[in-house]
Amino acid sequence: ATGAVPSMPRIESIQSSGKLREGAFIFRSMDDAKALMAWCEASERKVLIVGAGLIGLEVADALNSKGHKVTVVEYLDTILPGMIDPDVSEPVASAARDAGIELITSSSVDAVTGDGAITGAKISSRKDSDSRILQCDTLVIATGQKPSTELAGMSGCMLGKQGHIKVDDRCETTVKGIFAVG
């Protein structure tokens, strides 16, 4: 099994020398959670979470309950996209807002600002041409995962546009004798 890797949106200046900038976190493993919690224990943070799925909202709730200012940005039109219908997501969104979490939907995080330390992020609305800089010192990427298909590709298996391994009705790849499931 080749597993999965974090799905990383294109955010300008989020990396420096091939690594995430200080204050930027990918959220996938327990080690990621520990690193984020250690960072946030150092001082009160202004946290921007990219992705309003289950993980993004759980992180938002946890950090909000510890006194950090939390904003969640979701590219799609509602929180918990693809998991629950928009009318069902609205009471969840309302409860998050009532708890003090700012939710911004139909928007993308395009860039990180600041020399050295993160000082903000450029947010753009998908519905109009509006963009703004949101002040933050912490950025959490909670945008899900994608298949890790590098090994399959190196083995000669055809990959689809999204990087998924192409299989037939028996789950055999385009390389005879190699099967892919999951």
SEVO-330277 format. One line per field, with one value per residue: residue number from 1; chain; x, y, z of N, C-alpha, C, O, CB in turn. Coordinates in steps of 0.001 Angstrom, whole numbers, plus 524288, in hexadecimal, padded with zeros to 5 digits. Atoms other than C-alpha are relative to their C-alpha. Glycine has a CB too. Layout:
N
k: [NUM:...]
c: [A:...]
n_c1: [X:...]
n_c2: [Y:...]
n_c3: [Z:...]
ca_c1: [X:...]
ca_c2: [Y:...]
ca_c3: [Z:...]
c_c1: [X:...]
c_c2: [Y:...]
c_c3: [Z:...]
o_c1: [X:...]
o_c2: [Y:...]
o_c3: [Z:...]
cb_c1: [X:...]
cb_c2: [Y:...]
cb_c3: [Z:...]
# end
This chain:
182
k: [1:2:3:4:5:6:7:8:9:10:11:12:13:14:15:16:17:18:19:20:21:22:23:24:25:26:27:28:29:30:31:32:33:34:35:36:37:38:39:40:41:42:43:44:45:46:47:48:49:50:51:52:53:54:55:56:57:58:59:60:61:62:63:64:65:66:67:68:69:70:71:72:73:74:75:76:77:78:79:80:81:82:83:84:85:86:87:88:89:90:91:92:93:94:95:96:97:98:99:100:101:102:103:104:105:106:107:108:109:110:111:112:113:114:115:116:117:118:119:120:121:122:123:124:125:126:127:128:129:130:131:132:133:134:135:136:137:138:139:140:141:142:143:144:145:146:147:148:149:150:151:152:153:154:155:156:157:158:159:160:161:162:163:164:165:166:167:168:169:170:171:172:173:174:175:176:177:178:179:180:181:182]
c: [A:A:A:A:A:A:A:A:A:A:A:A:A:A:A:A:A:A:A:A:A:A:A:A:A:A:A:A:A:A:A:A:A:A:A:A:A:A:A:A:A:A:A:A:A:A:A:A:A:A:A:A:A:A:A:A:A:A:A:A:A:A:A:A:A:A:A:A:A:A:A:A:A:A:A:A:A:A:A:A:A:A:A:A:A:A:A:A:A:A:A:A:A:A:A:A:A:A:A:A:A:A:A:A:A:A:A:A:A:A:A:A:A:A:A:A:A:A:A:A:A:A:A:A:A:A:A:A:A:A:A:A:A:A:A:A:A:A:A:A:A:A:A:A:A:A:A:A:A:A:A:A:A:A:A:A:A:A:A:A:A:A:A:A:A:A:A:A:A:A:A:A:A:A:A:A:A:A:A:A:A:A]
n_c1: [80357:7FCDD:8023A:801B7:7FCE5:80366:80146:7FDCC:801C0:7FBF3:7FFF3:7FB07:7FC87:800CE:7FB2C:7FB04:7FBE5:8025A:802C0:8040E:7FE1B:80143:80563:80366:80069:80370:80280:8014F:7FE60:7FFAB:7FB67:801A8:8033E:7FC88:7FCF1:80391:80153:7FB62:7FFA2:8043D:7FF59:7FC16:802B3:8051F:7FF28:8040D:7FF83:8030C:80056:8019E:8030A:80432:801CA:8001B:7FB13:7FF8F:803A3:7FE4A:7FB87:80222:802A3:7FC15:7FCDD:8038F:80115:7FB4C:7FF87:7FDA1:803A0:7FFFE:802F0:7FFD4:8012C:8018B:8005F:80549:80408:801CC:7FC6F:800C6:801BB:7FFF9:80126:8057B:80297:7FF6B:803D4:7FE7D:7FB23:800EE:80003:7FAA1:7FD54:80220:7FDC6:7FA79:7FFDC:8019B:7FBA1:7FBE3:7FCD9:8018B:80030:80003:800AD:7FF89:7FB48:7FB03:7FB6E:7FC7E:7FA95:7FEA5:7FD0D:7FC54:7FA82:7FE97:804B9:804FC:80303:80530:800ED:80377:804BE:802F4:8053C:80103:804E4:7FEEB:7FA56:7FE08:7FBF6:7FE62:7FC03:801EC:7FBA5:7FF5E:7FA8E:80008:80310:8009F:80219:80354:802CD:800AC:7FB91:80060:7FD30:7FA66:7FF97:7FADD:7FDD6:802F4:7FE59:7FAB5:8006F:80245:805BB:80250:802AA:803DA:7FEBC:7FFAC:7FBE6:801E8:7FE24:80405:800A9:80468:8043D:7FDD6:7FC37:7FABD:7FE19:7FE60:7FB7C:801F7:7FE60:8000B:80561:80078:80517:80015]
n_c2: [7FB5E:7FB3D:7FC26:7FAD7:7FB83:7FB74:7FCDB:7FAD7:7FBF7:7FC4E:7FB3C:7FD5C:7FEAF:80334:802E4:7FD51:803FB:80529:80191:7FC60:7FBBA:80048:7FE7A:802B5:80586:80398:802F1:80547:8040D:7FE8B:7FC9B:7FAD5:7FDCB:7FE93:7FB67:7FB83:7FEB5:7FDA3:7FAC0:7FCC1:7FF47:7FBE9:7FB05:7FFCC:7FFDD:7FECD:804B5:8008F:8057A:8009F:804CA:80071:80565:801BB:7FED2:7FA52:7FE11:801FF:7FCCB:7FAD2:80052:800D1:7FB48:7FBFD:8010D:7FEA0:7FA5A:7FDD1:7FDCA:803DA:7FF21:8047D:7FE9B:8047F:7FEBE:8010E:7FC63:8012E:80329:805A7:800F4:8056F:80376:7FF28:7FC35:7FA94:7FE73:80280:7FD9A:7FAC6:7FFD7:800DA:7FB0D:7FC39:80142:7FE7F:7FA43:7FE8A:8012F:7FC36:80182:7FD64:8038A:7FD66:803F5:7FE49:7FCCD:802CE:7FD94:7FFA9:7FED2:7FECD:7FB19:7FF54:8015C:80382:801EA:7FF2B:7FBB8:7FFF2:80321:7FD99:8030F:7FE21:80221:80272:7FDEC:7FAEC:7FF2E:7FDE3:802B4:7FD0F:80272:8017D:8005E:804FE:8018C:805B2:801EC:805AE:80243:80483:8007C:80575:802F6:80213:804FB:7FFFB:80380:7FF66:8052F:8024E:7FD42:801B2:8056E:7FFEE:7FFDE:7FB14:7FCF7:7FC48:7FA71:7FEB8:80329:8051C:80454:80216:805AC:80228:801E0:803B8:7FCD7:8008C:7FB28:80086:80385:80540:80268:7FC30:7FEA0:7FB9F:7FFAA:7FC7B]
n_c3: [80000:80069:7FC77:801B1:7FE55:7FF63:80493:7FEDB:803B4:801B7:7FCD6:800F5:7FB99:7FB4D:7FF17:80053:8008E:80091:7FB3F:7FE48:7FCC5:7FA75:7FF04:803B9:7FE9B:802C6:7FBD0:801A9:7FC50:7FA77:7FF81:801CD:7FBD1:7FBAA:8018F:7FFF6:7FA94:7FD92:80236:7FDEA:7FA61:7FF1E:7FF59:8027F:805A5:803DF:8032B:804C8:8018E:8056F:8007B:7FC1E:7FF6A:7FA88:7FD56:7FF6B:7FC06:7FAE4:7FE6E:7FEC2:7FAEA:7FBE1:7FF35:7FE0A:7FA76:7FD07:7FFEB:804B0:803D2:8043B:804CB:8038A:8056C:80335:80593:801D8:7FE18:7FAB1:7FCE0:8007D:80560:801B0:7FB9D:7FEA5:80363:7FE35:7FC08:7FB13:7FE2E:7FDF0:7FA3A:7FE28:800EF:7FC42:7FAE1:8001D:7FFB3:7FAB1:7FC86:800FF:80484:804D7:80477:8050D:8040C:80577:80031:8000E:7FDA4:8047A:7FEA1:7FA9B:7FFCC:7FBB3:800DA:7FBBA:7FD61:802A1:7FDB3:80245:804A7:803D7:800D0:80489:800AC:80510:8021B:8026D:80063:7FB13:7FD06:7FB67:7FCBC:7FADB:7FC5D:7FD3B:7FF2A:80054:80464:7FFBF:804CC:7FECF:804FA:80182:801EE:80551:80027:800E2:80482:80267:80107:80455:804B3:8014A:801CE:8052C:7FFCD:801C0:7FBFC:801F3:7FF72:7FA6F:7FDA4:7FE63:80337:80384:7FF92:802F3:7FC95:7FC24:7FD0B:80216:80247:80566:80001:7FF00:7FB15:7FBA6:7FEA0:7FC53:7FD64:7FB7F]
ca_c1: [80000:8054E:7FC1E:7F90D:7FFBC:7FA1B:7F339:7FAAC:7F3C3:7FBCE:7FEEB:8097C:814BE:81045:81D5A:82B0E:836B8:82D99:8279A:81B45:81DBA:81DE6:80FD8:80A8B:805D0:80079:7F6B0:7F683:7FD53:7FE77:80C16:80601:7FC23:806D2:80F01:80347:7FF88:80D8D:80DC5:800CD:80492:80F95:8060B:7F860:7F77F:7EFB4:7ED27:7E8A8:7E40A:7E317:7D833:7CB11:7CA20:7C9A3:7D809:7D818:7CC26:7D13A:7DE05:7D670:7CE26:7D9E6:7E1E8:7D63F:7D36F:7E17B:7DF72:7E58E:7DF04:7DAFC:7D6B1:7D34C:7D3BD:7CCAB:7CDEF:7C065:7B36C:7B0B2:7B7EF:7B916:7B821:7B4B9:7B1B8:7A4A8:79AB4:79BC4:78F1C:79469:7A194:79B77:7983F:7A640:7AB72:7A291:7A769:7B592:7B309:7AC00:7B813:7C07D:7C60F:7C5E9:7C1DE:7C4EA:7BF86:7C096:7CE55:7DC63:7E8D5:7F213:7FE4B:804DF:80A2E:81536:823F9:8288B:81D10:80F6D:807B6:7FBEF:7F602:7EFBE:7E1C8:7DA3C:7CBAA:7C7AC:7BACB:7C08F:7CDEE:7CF43:7DBA1:7E0E0:7EBE2:7E7B4:7F0CC:7F5FC:80282:7FEC0:7F9FD:7F496:7F281:7E723:7E36C:7E2E3:7EB83:7EE55:7F349:801D3:803F4:81236:81675:80B97:80F5E:81DAB:8194F:812E0:804B0:7FC56:7F75E:7EB49:7EB29:7E942:7F442:7EBB0:7F02F:7E88F:7E30F:7D9F5:7CDCD:7D68B:7DEE1:7EA7E:7F2B1:7F7DB:803B4:80035:800A4:8001C:7F338:7EEB5:7E3C6:7DF8F]
ca_c2: [80000:80D37:814FE:82357:8306F:83D6B:8451E:851E0:85DA1:86764:87217:87BA1:87D43:87267:86BB4:87092:86866:85D17:85C99:8625F:86FA2:870F2:87191:86984:85BB8:85084:84928:83A6D:832FC:832E5:838CF:843FD:8460C:84625:84FF3:858EB:85817:85B0A:866DF:86BCD:869E9:873D7:87F3E:8831B:8810F:88645:879A3:87828:86A7C:866F7:85D04:85B8C:84CC4:8449A:84646:854F1:8571D:84E52:855E2:862B3:85E7D:859C2:8660E:86F04:86864:86B51:879DD:87B7A:883F9:87A81:87CB7:87187:87397:869E8:86A17:8644C:86ABA:86403:85DCB:84EFA:84EB0:84193:83C1A:8421C:84A0E:858E8:85A49:850EC:857CD:864F4:861AC:85CC0:8694C:87160:86A50:86C7D:87AF3:87BFA:875FB:880B1:879C3:881E7:87A11:87EB0:8764F:87730:87C72:87878:87B25:87FFD:88467:885BC:89317:89754:89749:88BBB:889EB:88885:8950D:89282:88BD2:890C0:88BC3:88CB2:88AEB:8818D:888D3:8960A:89C08:8A04F:89CD3:8A0D9:89E43:896FA:898B2:88BC9:88629:877E0:870C3:862F1:85B3E:851D7:84F4E:84088:836EC:8318A:82438:821CB:81C1E:81F67:81125:80CB3:81711:81325:80507:8092A:8095A:81381:81E3A:826A1:8357A:83605:82C3B:8206E:81341:80EB2:800F1:7F7DE:7F0FA:7E745:7F239:7EE9A:7FA57:7FCD2:7F498:7E636:7DF8A:7EC21:7EE96:7FA7D:7FB4F:804CA]
ca_c3: [80000:7FC25:804D4:803CF:8051B:80994:7FF00:7FE7A:7F864:7F0BE:7FA7B:7F686:80039:80961:807B9:809BE:80563:8023C:80FDF:815A7:81BAC:82A55:82EF4:8237F:82608:81E00:82620:82403:82EE1:83DA0:83C47:8348B:83F7C:849D9:84238:84077:84ED4:8531E:849FD:84F2F:85D74:85BD4:85AA4:85697:847E5:83C6C:83529:82726:823AD:81549:81392:81A5B:81A51:826B1:829ED:82760:82FD1:83AC6:83AFC:83ABE:84652:84E2C:84BEA:84E1D:85B17:85F40:85CC5:84F5B:844F7:83A3A:82C36:822FA:8143B:80B61:7FC94:7FA84:7FDF9:80AFD:81637:81692:807B7:801CE:80F43:8126F:80AE6:80B87:81347:81D90:81E0C:82155:82FA9:83150:82B41:83400:84026:83C10:839E6:84701:84D5D:84762:83B6D:82F00:822F4:8153A:80A2A:7FB5D:7FD09:7FAF4:80259:7F7C0:7FEE3:80C07:80FC5:818A0:81813:82010:82940:823A5:825C2:81D26:81175:804FD:803EE:7F713:7F52B:7EA58:7E890:7E523:7E35C:7F185:7F8C8:805E9:80F52:81B85:82725:82C79:83207:83079:82461:824E6:81856:81A52:80C34:80C42:80563:7F800:7F3CE:7F47C:7E6F0:7E455:7E565:7DC40:7D25F:7D313:7D0AB:7C3F8:7C888:7C1AF:7CA86:7C88F:7C85B:7D723:7D96A:7DC06:7D6EE:7CAFD:7CC91:7C535:7CA82:7D1D2:7D7D4:7CF50:7CB7A:7BDD5:7C1A9:7C0CA:7CDFE:7D619:7DD0B:7E4A0:7EE90:7F919]
c_c1: [80376:7FDCD:7FE6E:803BC:7FC51:7FF1F:8018C:7FE0D:80491:7FF6D:80571:802C1:7FF02:804E2:804B2:8042E:7FDBC:7FD15:7FBB5:8026C:7FE79:7FA7B:7FC24:8002E:7FC77:7FDB2:7FE3A:80112:7FFFD:804C2:7FEC0:7FCD5:8035F:8032B:7FC9E:7FEB6:804A5:800AC:7FBF9:80063:803C1:7FD83:7FA9C:800CA:7FB38:8008A:7FC66:8003F:7FDDC:7FD4C:7FC12:7FD86:8001D:804F9:8008B:7FC81:80159:80495:7FE28:7FD7D:803F1:8031B:7FCB5:7FF00:804AD:8011C:80291:7FBC1:80062:7FC79:800B7:7FE6D:7FEF9:7FF42:7FA70:7FC0A:7FE26:8043C:7FE67:7FE2A:8007C:7FEBD:7FA4D:7FDC1:8008E:7FC19:8013C:804FC:7FF1B:7FF9D:80571:8031F:7FE40:8023E:805C2:8008B:7FE98:80461:80495:80395:7FDF1:80047:7FFA6:7FFA0:80083:804CB:804E0:80417:8042C:805B8:8007A:80349:80397:8057B:801B7:7FB16:7FB28:7FD1F:7FA6E:7FFA9:7FC3F:7FB91:7FD0F:7FABE:7FF81:7FB38:8009F:805EB:8025D:80456:8018A:80450:7FD96:804B9:8000B:805D2:800A8:7FC73:7FFED:7FD75:7FD13:7FC82:7FF9F:804F8:7FF08:80334:805D4:80119:8054E:8025B:7FD3D:80197:8056A:80009:7FD8F:7FA14:7FE17:7FD20:7FC2B:801BD:800B9:80415:7FE3C:801E9:7FB81:7FFEC:7FB79:7FBEE:801C9:80410:805A4:80184:80164:80500:7FE09:80241:8004A:7FA58:80006:7FA87:80063:7FEEA]
c_c2: [804CD:80470:8051C:8041A:804A4:802CF:8059D:803F7:8038B:80510:80267:80138:7FCCC:7FCD6:80393:7FBC5:7FA7E:7FE01:803ED:8043E:7FF1E:80211:7FD92:7FA24:7FD21:7FC8D:7FAB0:7FBEA:80205:80383:8058E:802C0:801C9:804DA:804EA:8019F:8028D:805A3:803A0:800D0:80473:80559:7FFB6:800ED:801DC:7FBCE:80041:7FA44:7FFC5:7FABA:7FF72:7FA99:7FE90:80176:805DF:80222:7FE05:80333:80571:80005:7FF7F:804F6:80487:7FF45:80134:805DE:8027D:8023B:7FC93:801B7:7FB29:801E8:7FAFF:801B8:7FF47:8036A:7FF19:7FD1B:7FA47:7FE81:7FA38:7FC20:8005E:80429:80586:80197:7FD9A:80282:80553:80030:7FF23:8050F:80422:7FF1B:80188:805ED:801EA:7FF14:803BA:7FEAA:802DB:7FC09:8033B:7FBB7:80277:80370:7FC8F:8031B:7FFE3:800AC:800EB:804F4:80010:7FE63:7FCBA:7FDB7:80124:80468:8003E:7FC73:802E8:7FC35:80256:7FD43:7FD9C:80267:8055A:800B8:80226:7FC9C:80381:7FD14:7FF0A:7FF5C:7FAA5:7FF10:7FA12:7FE68:7FA14:7FE27:7FB0B:7FEF5:7FA60:7FD86:7FE49:7FAFC:800CC:7FBFD:80053:7FAB3:7FD68:80285:7FE5E:7FA63:7FF9F:7FFFE:8054C:80294:803B0:80590:8019B:7FCBA:7FAAD:7FBD0:7FDF1:7FA10:7FE46:7FDF3:7FBE1:802A5:7FF0D:80527:7FF14:7FCCA:7FAA4:7FDC8:803BC:801C8:80473:80008:8041E:80582]
c_c3: [80000:8033A:7FD87:8021A:800AB:7FAD2:8013C:7FC03:7FE7C:80314:7FF70:80526:804E7:8014C:7FF7B:80004:7FFEB:804C5:8012E:80365:805AD:800D7:7FC2F:80126:7FC30:80438:7FE01:8042B:8059E:800ED:7FE3C:8043F:8048F:7FEBA:80020:80597:802CC:7FE1E:80289:805E3:8013E:800CF:7FD74:7FA31:7FD0A:7FBDE:7FB47:7FE71:7FA79:7FF92:80461:7FFE6:805C3:802F2:800E9:80444:80574:80211:80191:80567:80473:80116:8020D:805D3:80380:7FFC8:7FB47:7FC68:7FB21:7FB81:7FC9B:7FA94:7FCF6:7FA66:7FDF0:802E9:80596:802F7:7FF7F:7FA80:7FE84:80449:801A1:7FC60:8023C:80438:80551:80224:80289:805FE:80258:7FF5F:803F0:80570:80046:80075:80579:803F6:7FF29:7FB7A:7FB2E:7FB92:7FB05:7FBDE:7FA97:7FF35:7FFFC:802FE:7FBC8:80165:805D6:7FFDD:804BB:7FE6C:804A6:80262:7FCB9:802CB:7FDE7:7FB4D:7FC74:7FEDC:7FB62:7FFB0:7FA91:7FD60:7FD7C:7FFF7:8050A:80249:80486:802C8:8055E:8038E:802A5:800D8:7FFB2:7FB87:80043:7FAF0:80179:7FB40:7FE15:7FDF9:7FA6D:7FFD0:7FF03:7FBB7:7FD49:7FE96:7FB66:7FAD7:7FE40:7FDF2:7FA9A:7FFDE:7FE13:80483:7FD63:80102:805AD:802D2:801D7:7FC31:7FCAC:80075:7FC8B:803D7:803EF:8037C:7FE4C:7FD6D:7FA45:7FF80:801AD:80510:8049F:800C7:803EE:80241:80457:7FE95]
o_c1: [8072E:80075:7FD10:806A2:7F826:802B7:7FF62:7FF79:80876:7FBC2:80957:8004A:800AD:8058D:804A5:80448:8000A:7FB1C:7FBF8:805EE:7FAC3:7F921:7F76C:8045B:7F863:8007D:7FA5E:7FE24:7FF40:80488:80097:7FD8A:80279:803D6:7FE58:7FEC1:803EC:801ED:7FD2E:7FE2F:803A2:7FF87:7F962:803AC:7F6CA:80426:7F7C7:80477:7F9BD:7FFCE:7FD79:7F8C3:800A5:804B6:801CB:7FE24:80094:804BA:7FFF7:7FE6C:8037A:803E5:7FE8C:7FEE6:80413:80526:8037D:7F75B:80499:7F800:8050D:7FA65:80229:7FC8B:7F8A2:7FD7B:7FBE3:807ED:7FA07:7FA7C:8044F:7FE4E:7F7B9:800A1:80109:7FD83:7FFDC:805CC:8024F:801E9:806B5:80602:80173:8039E:80791:803CE:8011C:804BE:8084F:80775:7F948:80431:7FC60:80338:800D0:804A6:804D0:803CE:805F8:80923:7FCB5:8069E:802F1:8063B:801B3:7F901:7FAF2:7FC91:7F71D:80369:7F894:7FC6F:7FC49:7FA62:80159:7FA73:7FD74:808CA:806E3:8040D:800D6:80527:7FBA2:80852:7FC12:80916:804F5:7F81B:80406:7F93C:7FF6F:7F7B6:7FEDC:8094F:7FAA3:80698:8076A:8015E:805E3:8046C:7FFC5:80250:8065D:80398:7FD3B:7F7CA:8004C:7FA7D:7FD29:805D8:803F6:804B5:8015A:802B1:7F74E:803FA:7F848:7FC41:7FECA:806B8:8094A:7FE6B:80080:806B7:7FC2D:806F9:8013B:7F7CC:803BA:7F6B2:804A6:7FEBC]
o_c2: [80532:80861:8055B:80330:804C1:80359:8080C:8039E:803EE:80811:80031:802F3:7FE5C:7FB09:8076C:7F87D:7F6E1:7F99F:80870:8032F:7FC4F:80648:7FE4C:7F7EC:7FF1F:7FAC9:7FA48:7F820:806AB:80716:80957:80768:805FC:80841:80905:80645:80643:80917:80812:80492:80698:80880:7FBFC:80476:80162:7FBF1:8017E:7F822:801F9:7F6A4:7FF71:7FA0A:801F8:80371:8078B:80573:800D1:80496:8079D:80390:80221:80666:8079A:8030E:801CF:807A6:80735:8004A:7FBEF:8034D:7F928:80472:7F766:8058E:8025A:80681:8029D:7FB13:7F913:7FB79:7F79E:7F772:7FC71:80749:80633:80465:7FFD5:802A6:8070F:803B1:8015E:8069D:8071B:802D5:80376:807E3:80574:801D1:803B9:80162:8029F:7F94D:806B8:7F893:8073C:8073E:7F813:807E3:7FBB3:7FEE2:80248:80593:7FD07:7FA96:7FE9C:7F9D6:80513:80453:802F5:7F9D3:8056E:7F7C4:80713:7F881:7FFDB:801B5:806E8:7FD11:803C6:7F7CF:80842:7F86D:802A5:7FC6D:7F8E5:8012C:7F800:80066:7F791:7FFF9:7F73A:7FF11:7F974:7FF52:7FE6B:7FA24:8043B:7F74D:7FE6B:7FA11:7FB05:7FFD0:7FDA5:7F8DD:7FB5F:7FFEE:80959:80000:8059B:80679:804F7:7FD33:7F7C4:7FCE1:7FCC0:7F77E:8016D:7FF06:7FA6A:80008:80038:8077D:7FAD5:7FBB0:7F9F1:7FDF0:80205:803B3:8050A:7FFA5:8058A:808E3]
o_c3: [80305:803FB:7F8EC:805D3:7FE45:7F7AC:804C5:7F76E:80148:80242:80130:808E6:80922:805B5:7FC9A:80387:80219:804B1:7FF8A:80683:806DF:7FEF7:7FCBF:80204:7FA98:807B6:7FB2A:804A2:8069A:80423:8008F:80535:806BA:8020F:801F1:806D3:805C6:80139:803EB:807EC:8058B:803D5:7FAAC:7F8AD:7FED9:7F8B0:7FBC0:7FD95:7F957:7FFF5:808FB:80047:8091E:80751:8053E:80757:8094A:806AB:80575:80885:80872:8059C:80542:808CA:8083B:801B0:7FB43:7FC59:7F8E9:7FC47:7FC14:7F9F4:7FCF9:7F95E:7FAB5:8064C:807F6:800A6:7FDE7:7F9E1:7FFD7:80343:802AB:7FA1F:806F9:807DC:8095A:806E1:805AD:8085A:80669:802E4:805F3:80826:80449:80366:8078B:807E5:80233:7FAA1:7FA03:7FB03:7FA8D:7FB4C:7FA0C:7FC44:801B7:8036C:7FA40:7FE87:8087F:7FC74:80866:7FB93:80912:80074:7F9F7:80791:80016:7F9D5:7FE46:7FD3C:7FB2B:80043:7F6BC:7F8AE:7FA39:80138:80516:8023A:8045B:801E5:807E1:8024D:804B5:7FE03:80045:7FB04:80074:7F985:80332:7FB93:7F96D:7FF03:7F87B:8031E:7FC0B:7FCC4:7F8E9:7FA4B:7F815:7F6EE:7F998:7FB17:7F860:7FBA4:7FF6E:80798:7F917:80358:806D5:80791:8040F:7F791:7FEB3:80034:7FACE:80884:80765:80687:80133:7FA95:7F833:7FB25:8060F:805F8:80903:7FD2D:806F0:7FF61:8060E:80200]
cb_c1: [7FC3C:80068:803B3:7FA5A:80476:80250:7FA0A:8060D:7FB7E:7FFA0:7FE9E:7FF23:7FF71:7FB4E:80077:800C6:803F8:80415:803D1:7FBA3:7FDDC:80403:7FF88:801B1:7FDF1:802FC:7FB58:802F8:8056E:80050:80496:7FCC3:7FBF3:803AB:80257:7FAF0:7FE43:804F7:7FF33:7FAC9:801EE:803C7:8033F:7FC7F:80190:80091:7FECA:80219:7FC80:804C7:80391:7FBD2:8036F:7FF35:804AC:7FEB6:7FA76:8018C:80410:7FBF9:7FC33:803B9:802A7:7FAD1:7FE65:804B8:802E4:80341:8014D:7FE3F:801D9:7FC50:80492:7FAF4:803C9:7FEA9:7FB72:7FAEB:7FFFB:7FC06:8032E:80524:80384:7FF67:7FA2E:7FF73:7FA81:800CF:803CA:7FB11:7FC40:802AD:7FEFC:7FA05:7FF5E:802A5:7FC3E:7FB20:801CB:80329:7FFE5:80390:7FB4D:80508:7FAA9:7FB14:80027:801DA:801D3:7FE62:801FA:80300:7FC47:7FE3E:8038D:8033F:7FF72:7FCA7:802B9:7FE79:7FDD6:80304:7FC82:8031B:7FBCF:7FF3D:7FBFA:7FD2F:80132:7FB90:804D7:7FB5C:80510:7FCA7:7FFB1:7FD74:801ED:7FE2E:80240:7FCAA:80470:7FC9E:802A7:7FBD7:80112:801FA:7FDB1:80321:7FBBB:803AA:7FF91:7FA0F:7FFDE:8038C:7FCCE:801EB:7FDF9:7FC42:803F4:7FAB2:7FBC0:7FAB9:80248:7F9F9:80256:80105:7FF08:801D4:7FBA1:8027D:7FF7D:8005C:804C7:800C5:80482:8014B:8052B:803C0:7FD0A:8013C:7FE48:804FD]
cb_c2: [80009:801AD:80114:8011D:80144:803C6:7FF91:7FFCF:8034B:80112:7FED6:8050C:805AA:7FC50:7FB6C:80406:8007B:7FC3A:7FF8D:7FD17:8053E:80321:805CF:80125:7FF62:7FCB4:8030E:7FEAB:7FDFA:7FB0C:7FDCF:7FF8D:7FBFB:7FB7A:7FF3A:7FEB5:7FB0D:7FCC1:7FFD5:7FD90:7FAFB:8003B:80488:80458:7FAAC:805C2:7FB24:803AB:7FCCB:80068:7FB4F:8042C:7FC2C:7FA20:7FDF2:802A8:7FE68:7FA2D:8005B:801AE:7FB5A:7FB95:80195:7FFE0:7FA53:7FCF6:80180:7FBCC:805F5:7FAA8:8051B:7FB73:80333:7FD73:7FC98:7FA2D:7FFB4:7FCBE:801C7:7FE1A:8035C:7FEB6:80149:801A8:7FE96:803A2:7FE69:7FA0B:80091:80229:7FBDD:7FB6D:801E9:7FFA7:7FA26:7FE0A:80266:7FCE9:7FA65:800A1:7F9F2:804D9:7FC27:80384:7FD46:802F7:803CE:7FEFD:7FD19:80460:804CA:7FB54:804B9:7FCDE:80506:802E1:8027F:7FAE2:80529:80579:7FA89:80177:7FFE9:7FF20:80447:7FA19:80051:804A0:803B4:80086:7FE9D:800F7:8037F:7FADB:80461:7FB58:80200:7FD7B:801F1:7FE55:7FED6:800FA:80349:7FF8E:7FB47:80415:7FC76:7FEC1:8013C:802F7:7FC8C:800A2:805CE:80074:7FCD1:7FB85:7FEEA:7FF19:80310:7FF08:8034E:7FF3E:802D5:7FFFC:7FB94:801B5:7FE58:7FB92:7FDC5:7FB3E:7FEDB:7FB5A:80217:80559:80207:7FC66:7FD84:804DF:7FB37:8054F:7FA84:7FFC6]
cb_c3: [804C9:7FA62:80424:801D3:7FBFA:803FB:7FE86:80001:80264:7F9FD:805F3:7FCDB:80151:7FF40:7FC33:804A1:80472:7FEA6:804AD:80304:7FE0A:80352:7FFCA:7FA38:80599:7FB9D:80242:7FB2A:7FE94:80381:7FCCC:7FAEC:801E2:80151:7FA7D:7FD00:802F7:7FEC1:7FA05:7FEB4:8027E:7FB6C:7FDA0:80276:7FE10:7FD99:80344:7FB81:803D6:7FC1F:7FFEB:7FF0B:7FCBE:80040:7FCCE:7FAEE:7FEA0:7FF9A:7FB88:7FBDA:80019:7FE7A:7FAE7:7FCF9:800B7:7FDEB:80496:7FD1D:7FEBC:8020E:7FD16:801EE:7FD7A:8021A:7FCDC:800B3:7FC85:7FFE5:805D8:80413:7FC2F:7FDC3:804A0:805D9:7FF50:7FB70:7FE4B:7FF37:7FB7A:7FDA8:80224:7FCF1:7FA66:8002B:8012C:7FAEC:7FBF9:8019C:7FF31:804BA:7FF28:7FED7:8006E:7FF37:80092:7FE50:804A6:7FA55:80534:7FCA3:7FCF7:802B9:80027:804BB:7FF57:80430:80572:7FFED:7FEFF:7FE81:8016C:7FAE3:80508:7FAEC:800D8:800A7:80444:80303:7FB87:803EC:7FC84:803B5:80068:7FFC5:8041C:7FCDD:80550:8053E:7FAAE:804DE:7FBEC:80515:7FBE2:7FBF3:8037C:7FBCF:7FBC9:8052B:7FC1E:803AB:804E1:800E4:800E3:804CD:803D7:7FD13:805A3:7FB59:8036D:80283:7FD8C:80293:80471:80054:80373:7FA39:805C6:7FC34:7FCB7:7FD32:805CB:7FC09:80312:7FD97:803BC:7FB6B:7FF48:7FED9:8023A:7FD4D:80248:802D2]
# end
